[in-house]
């Protein structure tokens, strides 16, 4: 199950702000390391649009690249699709992420 930071189901999991902040900083650091690595490599993208509940959906994006003579596969991001799940919405979400990270 994928939960957003403000998801009402997420409130059932109580963490202190100290741990919550550490988790956020660690995940941002891991993401930045991966983005930095991808800026110097050719990679392929796999997109998966997944419904959650009611009319909600998320876009999960995986990337595959060569790292030290072997293939590596990582989840690049998981973002909510706010309105519809058309190919244009999915493309725009990916493009926005890549542009924001200068990729």
N, C-alpha and C positions, 0 to 999 in steps of 0.2 A: 504494500500500500504506500502511495506517495502522498505526503502531507505537506501543505504549504505552511509557512511560518504563522500565518494568521488563521489557519484552519481551526474550526471549532472543535474537531476531534483531537487536535493536537493539544488542547488545553488539559486533556486527561493525563498527559505526560508532563510532570512537573520537574523542572530542572532549575537550579539556582542560576541567577544571572551570570555568576562567575563561570560556570560550566557552559552555559549557553553562549557566552561571548567567546570562550576558548574554541568551542566547536565551530562557530562562525569563522573565526580567524584561521583555523586549521583548514577548513574547506575552501576558503578564499585563497590561501597559500597553495594548496594542491591544484586548484583551478589555474592560478597564474603560472605555476610551473609547467602545466600541460600546455597552456596557450603559448608560452615562450618556446617550448619544444616544437610545437606545430608550426610556428612561424619559420622554422628552418627546414621543414620536411614537406614532402608531398603526402597527402592523406586522402582517404575516401570517407564518405559520410553515409551513415545509415540512419534514417528517420523512422520513428515509430509513434504514431498518434494513438493514444490509448484513452478510452473513456473511463471516467472514475465513477461518478454517480449522477443521477438525474441528467442534466445537460452539460456537465463539466467534462473537460478533456485536457490531457497534458501531451506535450510533445517531448519525447525522449530522444536525444541525439547521441549517437555513438560514432566514434571515429576509429579508423584503422590506419596504422602507419608502420613503417619499418624502423625499428629501434635496435641498434647494435646487432645487425644481421638476423633479426627475427621479427615477425609480425607482432605488433602490440595492438590491443583493442581497449578503448577506454570510453566511459560515458562522459560526453562533453558537457551536456546540460540537460536539465529537465525544466520546462517552462509551461505555464498554464496557457491554454488557448482560450482567450477571453470570450469570443463570440462564436464564430463558425470554425469548421475544420476543413475548409476548402484547401486545395493545393496552393492557392495564392496566399492564404493565411499562414500556412506552414512555411512556404518559401520566404515570406516577409519576416517571420520569426527567426529563421536561420540567418537571413541576410543581416538583420538588425544585430544579432549576436556577433557575427563575423566582423561587421563594420565597427562595432563598439570595441572590439579587441584588435583592430587593425590587422585582420587576417585576410 
